[in-house]
Structure formats: structure tokens, C-alpha cells
Amino acid sequence: MLDRLHTMTVFLAVIDEGGFTAAARRLSMTVPHVTRHVTALEKQLDTRLLQRTTRSVSLTPAGERYATRAREILKAVDSATTEVQSNTSALSGVLRIVSTPSLTDALISPLAADFCTQYPGIALDVHVDSNLAPDMNRYDLGFMQVFENFNASIVARKLSTSEAILCAAPSYVQRHGAPQTPHELAQHRCVLRRREGQQRDSFSLWHSNQPTSEPPVHDIVVTAAITISQTAGILQMVLDGAGIAEFTLDSARPFLNEGLLLPVLPGWITGRLHVLMTLPTHKHIPLRTKAFMDFIAQAHQAGKIDRC
């Protein structure tokens, strides 16, 4: 069987390289050796696969059919080999992860110790980066939170989706009141996250039942009482009454339930956010990467970590 696979490899090399001499050079074989493989293959199949001239070779109709199937077979063998090798080595080694600060705190930090206990052969190398689109060629796995209309060519598995809403602390509402219409937002103090490329301080608003792929109903310029580049501190600032800010409904829900936050402009959202697990390529996913992705997803679904 191995000889047959080797013969298929030689035959395809002759096709791909356009001749016996070039195929021999690529495979580090002699030209007569390459010729014997192809001749033996044609004899075994009892059909001519190649038309030979002094300057070139070309496929016969039978050769075209055989070449197509041979490529499929060799590709399947390579895939099976990679998978078996992965099973023996992929649950060890270093898993390079890149994540935003907020997702590192919400997803990775609470689960890292348990994961390392379950998979002691895997070492986590976590890079914290606020960049929404890090160079995934440098990492095995990434975590990012983006608005629904975020446009980027990335390979990703969606972990969750949540509406983004506006909230304020009861102490802020007691002092300043709450806006009753979107336009009244312009009269209020807001706590904003600094975003790369942002030209002005504003909130875009959609009806909660409206696709955010549509243009927003309102785009309200607001007064920034505080602007901060990291989201981690925004919650405490808003709980202390600093102003109105946007949160995902999932992250705000515990504080809304306890009365520590109040919804602002119910029925309106500032977008929908996806938490994504991003990959460098569509190709084979190493088992250590898949193990971490599944571990995070299962913990998220089981409610073992905070919703983002």
C-alpha cells in the first residue's frame, strides 16, 4: 500500500513539474526511477495515463480521472496522519493566546487554573492587547468583543451575543434625572470608552428589535465626563455615580437585578456585541487549541464565569 501511495506521489509530481526530469529533481530520484514508477502504474491499470513527447507530457482522459482521485487520496492520508500525530502531541506544549483586557478578566483568568489542572501538559502564554484586530499569525487563539456590524476578515467561533444598553447608578439619576428621549442624552454626563479612530463622543441608538446592520435611528453627540481606554474601570465609575455608560446586557444584568444600576432609555440599544474566539486560519485546528475553546465554551454555558 505504501508503494502504491509513493507511486501516486511520483505520478503527480510528473504532472505538476511538467516532465520526468523536473519530477526527479523535486523528489531527489533518478529519471529512470521516476519513469519505472509511471510505467509500472500504467501497466498495473492497463491504460495509458500520459501522452509523452520529446518536450512535454500531458494527461490522457484516463490520466485526468486518475490524477483527480490520487490527489484526493493523498490529501486524505495527509489529513489522517496529521490528526493522529495531533492526538499524541497536541495536548502538550504552549498555547499562545491573545485577548482584550476585559475578556482576559472575565473568561481566561477565572478558568486558567482549572484548565491547567485538567490539561497539565499545556502551558498558557496569554498576551493582553486592546487592539480589536491583532495579528493572529502570531497566536493560536484570540478573544475579542466586537459590535455586530464589525467588518473584518477573521476566522472565528462565536461564544455569545448580547445587546448593549445604557445604564446609570441610582445616585446619578437622583442628582441629574434620567433622559426620557434619546436627544436628552446630550444634556447628561457620560462615561465613555476611548475607541481607536473615534472622531467624536457619541452614542448610536437603535430600537431593541431593529437589526444593527441598518443605520442607527439616532446618533447623539454627548458630553464625556470621563473617557478611559480600558473598560475595566468603567463599571466602578458608573456605580459611583459618575455618569451614563454603555454595557452589555449580560454584564449589567446582575447589577440591574440588585438595583445597583438602572436602565437608561429602555427599548433602545447602542448595538449588539459578539464575543468571538478567533483563529489564525481555517485549516486544521490543533487539539490543544480546540481543548481550550471547548473548555471556555462549556464553562460559559454552565454559568461558571461572568457573562460578557
PyMOL commands that set and color helices and strands:
alter all, ss='L'
color gray80, all
select helices_A, chain A and resi 2-17+20-27+31-45+61-89+101-108+112-118+136-138+170-176+182-187+234-239+249-257+287-301
alter helices_A, ss='H'
color red, helices_A
select strands_A, chain A and resi 50-52+57-59+93-99+122-128+141-147+155-168+189-193+202-207+218-221+223-228+245-248+262-264+268-269+271-279
alter strands_A, ss='S'
color yellow, strands_A
deselect
rebuild
show_as cartoon
